[in-house]
Amino acid sequence: MLMLFFAVSLGFVELANAQFTISGKVLNRRNQEPVDFAVVAVPASGQWASADAKGQFTLKNIPAGKVKIVIQYLGFVKKETEYIMSKNLTDLVFFLDEDNLTLSQVEITAKKGTDLATSFVMDRKALDHLQMQNVTDVQALLPGGKTSQQLHLATTSRQYFQVNGNSGERGNPAFGVGLEVDGIRITNNSLRSSNLEYDGPDTKNISTSNIESIEIITGIPSVEHGDMTNGMVKINTLKGISPYLLELQTRPNTKQVALSKGINLGDNMGVLNFNLEHTKSISSLASPYTSYQRNGFSISYNNTLNKKNGQPITLNIGITGNVGGYNSEDDPDLFVNTYTKVNDNVFRTNFSAKWLLNKPWITSLEASGNINYNDKLRETSLLKSATASTPSIRTNQEGYHVGQLYDINPNAPIILIPRGFWYEKEYVDNKLINYNARLKANWFRKIGKIDQNLLVGVDLSGSGNTGKGNYYDDLRYAPTWREYRYDQESFTYNYAFYAEDALTIPINKSSLQLVGGIRSELTSINGSEYGNILNWSPRANAKYIFWEDQKQLVEDLSIKVAWGKTVKLPGFDALYPTPFFRDILTFAPGTTANGDTFYAYYTMPRTRLFNPDLKWQSNTQREITLGMTIAGNRVFITAAQDKTTNPYISVNSYEPFYYKFSTQANLEASTIPSVNRIYTVNQQTGIITVTDKTGAQPAEDLSYTQTYAFMSNGMTTNGSSVTRSRITWTVDFKQIKALRTSLRVDGNYYYYKGLEETVSASIPNVAMADGKPYKYIGFFIGGARSANGEFSKSMDMNLTITTHIPALRLIFSARLEGSFYKYSQNLSEQRNGKRGFVLDGKDAYEASTALLGIYGGNHFVGLYPDYYTSLNDPSTKIPFTEKLVWAKANDPALYNELAKMIVKTPTNYYFNKNTLSNYYSANFAITKEIGRFATLSFFANNFFNNMAKVRSTWNSSESSLFNSSYIPDFNYGATLKLKL
């Protein structure tokens, strides 16, 4: 905002800059034919033009001074050139080179992004050489990245991006990664599950055969992008004229065939692209039946209207989808008719129109909209058996209920499933819908020699789930279950406004680039106590270029600093807690001759707990980047620190309730013969009544015992802050021309510390000495677990050797991936004192008299709750340590009960430092073009099949790299591409 004010305040010195026209044609260098639809753009001002059928283009209102022109189109190498605009430039001719291996320079590694935000771009050449089966495979190309260990897609687990943070860490780093495909946001915010799963959206349904580029933003993104805290991934699909492309890919577990084409509709009617892909991946070569299928399709229409008057309108319309998913039904190794199916059906549609107005008060206007629908229906069939009837509780009403046979009363509050064998077929229906509409305006102007680019936009997004939730096909055999439909919950809506100002200030041979903006988001959650939540996200990037393209030892030198805040919206599991019921067995008579047991239960509905104080998770990032070229060697070093604030976590609270319990002993006094007994229960009082179905004897009320239990309630709240730091580097050495070989060294040093200090209630799963339910609730700082945090440091580095022989149309790469330092440790800490203490032994309950720290030394460690409450007085907080000391001397029975709340480490090395020895994996890949019509690629990962030992200082153990979680198993594959 300060930069915006600064720019506006300079308006009074704005000069009347001359404006000029650039026109010419774009031709294919190989055959001198026009490149229809080639885009000629001025990135600094956001102006562009599209070549017509003759390759001709016109750019109007180009400001005076130095101007960079970029010309690009599908299948051609991007061309950049600069002009000093002091007059009209006409009849220019730009020749584009076809993008193939005959070029002198080909990159198959991640390129640095051109925007001010730190990012890495993998283009089609790099993707073809990588031969990915899942888009997440490109993470291996990031600095210090490692090859995916997932050898197939046939899993029910989600495969997702991890950018600034690793899965399993606090702060929900995977959930915080933003993902877009052609501007369509892919999110699982509205996904419902039995447990809170803060992971990213599953990427298995995204076709890999029609991707033009993938950009991973690790730095501070533009304020255009919201709903994220840990980086951004942008996937762009192929758009443009192309021949028929047939792709055949094979690897041991996965086969893929794809066909695509870009059709020129002629007469300025635009281009129609389509892609069809079939991928089948199996989980096991020995039993190739459990599989995942991706049947992807896409069709897009692209055209540029109004080309001739200098105000073109670029139009894009696309439809993308997938039909497929996971299926184990045909696996003969499973018991007959037992299986799991998970739909992964997708339908996405997008529209965008960008209008170059070229007015003094506005440069361009862009409108876009998209819809994303994902059917995630899960079907599971299990074989069940029981020697006696099994209760299935269906009631939503509080009170006592007794079981009845389905044939007698199918709507009974408790159904008795008859003894024997049956199949239980369960469905979990998630149907996710997300949509988005955007409108943004761009205004470029020159203030003297200063370039100013102002971006203003509005953004509306909605997210919901229209699934039926959890249900069963045959209620006769459904287990305990209550209907809860996801489609009954309201959609969430997010309204955003953003403004961003970019300045480029020339300073002699240097220049200063400044980008500052702010994003305001109002989240509306109808039907819940959260109401409307407002968030602000300021962001700023500044880059100083000392010099560029100088013929000296240091050819170019720049430094960039950035700071920004991003916000991640919560998921539906956090916003709409699933209704929960506590069912307590209150009566279990003996089994009849038919195998029926007429159970009675007391049902206690849980009250949905909303947290009106819940804050949206946010991340503040600081970053500094140094870039230089020294004697032809390119070096980029980035240091960044993230602090995630208010991460989403779940905590429990407990509420006591009392009920009546009748045992078999209470039934023994009944004089009614067991074969004639009918059991009923009073819903309010809980008294069991035994009735003689023959009417020969009067009804009898059974005696009972008054007892108690606790009802747990989960609530989403905000946890403690999490800190992450990293230093990444890439060094691209100057090519050894005699060998046509280049070297890249890239790496990543990573630091993470997550410490949870939120107080959480817990009841141990034990009984009192008299057999009654445990009646004390412990409140632990960081939860009832030995460790309330983790600390880790690591350094990973890769060496990539690439040999490119244009005359042979061949490129070969060998990559050594190494882990040079990996350190981790469980933590038990708090700001206001120690948390946890050393025990003299596994069976001890008190701190050792020796003055020992919990870290290292092979000690068992104990943890006391900070305080506790009692069933008899739930509102009084009793300091635990003081009461335990008093009870040891004065009340041994109480001491023994309180000791049950003490948490102990499972091993004596739990808090030891864990340092792993070095390990590595080696990959190679080769791509060979056969003329202009075929490309053959082959890769082998971990081709040495490294089986060395890795040593751990945690418990002084060794383990083999073979079939481990450290490196991928040896695997290989090949791809054939044909241009028809």
C-alpha positions, 0 to 999 in steps of 0.5 A: 500500500505504501508503494501504491501511495508512492506511485500515485504521489508521483503522478504530478511529475508524469511525463507525456510519454510517446507511444508506438506500434510494433508489427510484423510476422512470426514464422517457423524457422524450419519451413518459413511457414506462419505460426498461426495463434503465436502470442507476442507479448510485452510482459512488463505492461501486460500487452499482447497480440495474437498472430493471424493465419499469415503469422501477422501481428500488431502491438499498439500503444507501446510506451517509449524506452526499453521494451522486452518482447516475448514470442511463444507458442505450443511446440516452439521455443520461447523467444525473447528480444529487446528494443529501444522504442523511439519510433514505430517498428514495422515489418519485423520477422520473428523466427521460432525454433521447433522445440526438440532435441536438435536445439543447442540448449535443452533443460530437463531440470526445474527452471527458476520462475520469471515472476518476482515470487520464488518459484520453479517451473518444469516445462514439457521437456522436463516432464517428458524426461521425468516420465511421471505417473502422478503430477506429484512426481515433479517434486523430485526436481525441486532443490534437494528433492527426492524421487517418489517412493510410490511405485503405483497409484493403486492405493486408497491413500491420497497422494498430494503435494508437499511444498514448504513442510512435510506430512506428519508435521504440526501446522497442517503443511500438506493441507496448506498447499494450494493447487490449481489446474488451468486456474481451477482450484483443486481442494478437499476443504469440503471432504468429510471423513471419520477422522480429521485429515489435514492432507492436501487434495488427491492428485491421482485423477489429474492426467499427466499426458496433456500437461504443458508446464507445472509451476511450484511457488515456494515464495510469496505468491501474488495476492491473486492467490488465497486459501493456502499457507504452504506454497502454491502449485499451478498446472497448465495443460497443452493448448495450441495447434499440434499433430496427433500425439500418441503416448504409450508408457509402461512401468512394472505396475503401471500402463498408460496410453494417451491420444491428443491433438490440437485442431486448427478450426481455420478462418480465425475460428480458433483451436480445439484441443482434446486429450484422452488418457487411459492409465491402469496401475496395479498394487502387486505384480504377483496378484495384478487385480487390485488396481487404480484406473484413470480414464481422463479426458479433456477438451478446450477451445482457445481463440483470440478475437478482435485481433486487428484493432489492437484490442484483442480478446483471448477466449478460453473454454475447457472441460476436463474429467476423469472416470475411474478409481480404486477397485479390489473386487477382482482380487482372488486373494481376498475372501469372496465378495469382500472388496473396497471400491473408491470412485475418483470421478471428476468433472471440471469446466473453466472459462476465461476471457481477457480483453486488452483495452489499451486505454489510458485508465485501464490496460486489460480486463479479465473475467474467469469462472470455473466449477470442480466436481469430484465424486469420491464414493467409497464402497466396502464389502466385509464378511461378518459373523457372530455366534449370538445376535449383535446389537445395531443401535439406530436411535437419535433419541437420548434415553434407554432402548432395548433391542428388537429383531428386524423382522418384528420392528425394522424401525426399532431404536436397536436392531438385533442382527441374527447370529450367523454369517452376513455381508456388510456393505458400507458406503461413504458418499462424498461429492465435492463441489467447488466453484470460483468466479474472478474479475480483475483489471490491470493498469500499466503506465509509465511515470517518467522512466518508472514502470507501474503496473496496478492490479485490482481484482475480486474473487468469489468462491464456494465450497460444499459437499452434496454427498449422502454421507455414510449409509448401508445397502441393507439395513437388516445387517447394518452395524450401529449407525445414524444417518448424517447427510453431508448435503444438509450442511451449508456451502461456505462462501469466500469473498475476496478483494485484492490490490497489488502495485508493481514498480520497476525503477531503473537506476543507471545500469541497475534496477529496483522492482517492488511489488506490494499488495493486500488481500482481504477475505470475508468467509461466510459460513451459513448455518453455523455459529461462525458467521462471517470471518474477515482476514487480511493478507499483506504481501511484499516482494522487492528485488534489486538487480545490480547488473545484468548480462555484463561481460565480466566475471560476475555477469549478473547479480541480484538480491531479493527480499520478501515478506507476506502472510497467507491464510488457509480456510478450515475444512468442513470437518472443523466447521461442521462437527459430525454428530456423535453418540455415546451408547452405554450397555445397560442390560445384557441377558443370556442368549436364547436358544435361537441365539438372540440376546436382547441388549439394552443401551443408554444413548447419549447424543453429543451436543455439537460444539462450535468454537466461536473463538476459532481463528483461520490458520495463517502463515507469515513468511520471510525470504531472501534470495541471492542470484548471480552468474559467475563465469557462466555458472548460475547460482541461486540461494534462498533463505526463508523462514515460515511461522504458522499461526493458529493451526487447526487441531482437535481437543476433547472435553468430557461431560459426566452422565448417570444411568441405570445398569442391570446385570444377569444377577438382577435377572436371576430373581425372575420367575418367568421362564426364559423362553417366555420372556419379553424385555422392555425398557422405560426410555426415561427411567431405564428400568427393565421390565420382563413380561411373560408372552404367555400371560401366565405370570405378571410383569416384573421390574428388575432391580438395578445399580446406579452408575456413571460414564463420561461423554466426550465432545471433540472441538476444533481449536487453534494450536500453538505456532510452528516454525520452519526454516530452509535454505535452498540452492541451485548451482548450474555449472557452465556446460562443458562444450567438448562433452556437451555435458552440464552439471547441476548441484541443488540442495535443501537445508531444512529446520522444523520445530513444532511444540503444542502447548494447548491444554487438552483433557484426557481420561485413561482407558482403565477402571477404578479399583472397585471396577467402576468407570474411572472418575478423574479427568486429567488436563495435560499441556500439549495432550496426554502423550509423552511428547508434545513436539518434534524437532528436526533438521536435515540436509539433502543434496543432488548432483545431476549430470546431463549430456545433450547431443543435438546431432543424435537428438539425444539427451542423457541424465544421471542423478545422484540423490543424497541425504547428508544429514538427518536429525530428529528428536521428540520434545516435551517442553513448555514455556513456563517450566519443564514438562516431563521428568526422568523415572528411575524405572519403567514401573516408577511413578515419581521423578528420579532423585538424580538430577537428569534431563529427559533428553538422552541417557536411555531413560524412561520419562513420565508426565503428570497432568497439570491438574485434574477434576473429579466426577464429584466436583467437575468444576474444581481444578485440583493441582495434580503434583501436590495432590499426588504427593499428599495422597502418597502419604495420606491416602494410598487408595487415592494415590493408586487411582491418580497414578493411572493418569500418569503417562510414560514413554513406551521405551527408554530411548524415546527422547534420545537424539536420532541422527541417521547416517548418510545414504544415497540413491542413483537414477538415470534417464535417456530420451531419444528422438527418432526423426521428427515423428517419434520419441523414446524415453527410458528411466531407471530409479535406484538402478544400483539397488542400494542395500547399504545399512543406515545407522540410527543413534536413537536406539543404536540400530541398523536397517537396510535401505532395501525396501525401506522408507528412505529411498525408492525401490529399484524401478524402471519404465519407458515411454514412446511418443508418436506424432501422427 
